[in-house]
Amino acid sequence: MRNAAETRTRRGLIYGLAAYGLWGLVPLFWPLIRSASALEILANRIVWSLVVSVVLLITTVPRGWWARLRTGHNVAMLALAAAVVSVNWGVYIWSVNSGHVVETALGYYINPILSILLGVVLLHERLAAVQWAAVGLAGLAVIVLTVDYGRPPWIALTLAVSFATYGFLKKKVNGGAVETLTVESALLTVPALAYLAYLQVIGQLTFGHLGLAHSALLMATGLVTAVPLLFFAAASTRVPLSTLGLIQYVAPTAQFILGITYFHEVMSTARWVGFGCVWLALMLLAGYGIVSSRTHRRTRAVAEVA
């Protein structure tokens, strides 16, 4: 029994690393289709995500999923989630293809901190002193980077706010990864197709006009979206959320490394200071999470014995 549990956990770790590793390497993909505008790439990503998710839905999800999911509350939450994630995807694609990979990494570094703030504002959760310290360090980082950039780090803030909001909305829905991705993509596909048709009319559509390889890569955006999500879904059922919370930093770390090594983005002293504040905040949160998780397990074990 113990060996089976260890094998399951080990596979979960592999799935989690695969999910966040792929998300971390995604900046290498978008420049391959830079000939298309960010909005055209986004529209294609929506359409082909629907195609891939429908195939997965038919082949992997038991019948009756829609009956479980189609409440007014769930549909409303998924509609909001679809709108929010489209903003996240669009800004991310534009940022990578415009030379702001490091700032996108910053957005996903501060996302967990914004998720904590959402819990305070919307769920009236109470934070420990360590968590407040992490929030304060993140705020200091934003101030430092605002001075350095000469503007607020709006790319990072938009990505962090949109993804934290997306995660919050998805938690309000009782549905699997494939099912919810299918509904979200379906809700966005009509406007996406309308935009692609508009580009065709004005002669600016690149899909089908710049060769087979370009069109194939645009179609592959569906796989780029769905494959990491499936790995994440597999990991989330096999390892504790506290473990996934630590693994999630693989993605922005990979993005950050790509930004300064592969894309050769400049890191000034102030930017290192800003990122240092964020990294310190995340170390505080990670340490607090590990201690809290161990304390909770110890308390539960004592209660079970008693």
Sequence and secondary structure as in RCSB ss.txt:
>XXXX:A:sequence
MRNAAETRTRRGLIYGLAAYGLWGLVPLFWPLIRSASALEILANRIVWSLVVSVVLLITTVPRGWWARLRTGHNV
AMLALAAAVVSVNWGVYIWSVNSGHVVETALGYYINPILSILLGVVLLHERLAAVQWAAVGLAGLAVIVLTVDYG
RPPWIALTLAVSFATYGFLKKKVNGGAVETLTVESALLTVPALAYLAYLQVIGQLTFGHLGLAHSALLMATGLVT
AVPLLFFAAASTRVPLSTLGLIQYVAPTAQFILGITYFHEVMSTARWVGFGCVWLALMLLAGYGIVSSRTHRRTR
AVAEVA
>XXXX:A:secstr
 HHHHHHHHHHHHHHHHHHHHHHHHGGGTGGGGTTS HHHHHHHHHHHHHHHHHHHHHHHS TTHHHHH SHHHH
HHHHHHHHHHHHHHHHHHHHHHTT HHHHHHHHHHHHHHHHHHHHHHH     HHHHHHHHHHHHHHHHHHHHHT
S  HHHHHHHHHHHHHHHHHHTS   HHHHHHHHHHHHHHHHHHHHHHHHHTT   TTTS HHHHHHHHTHHHHH
HHHHHHHHHHHTTS HHHHHHHTTHHHHHHHHHHHHTS     HHHHHHHHHHHHHHHHHHHHHHHHHHHHHHHH
HHHHH 
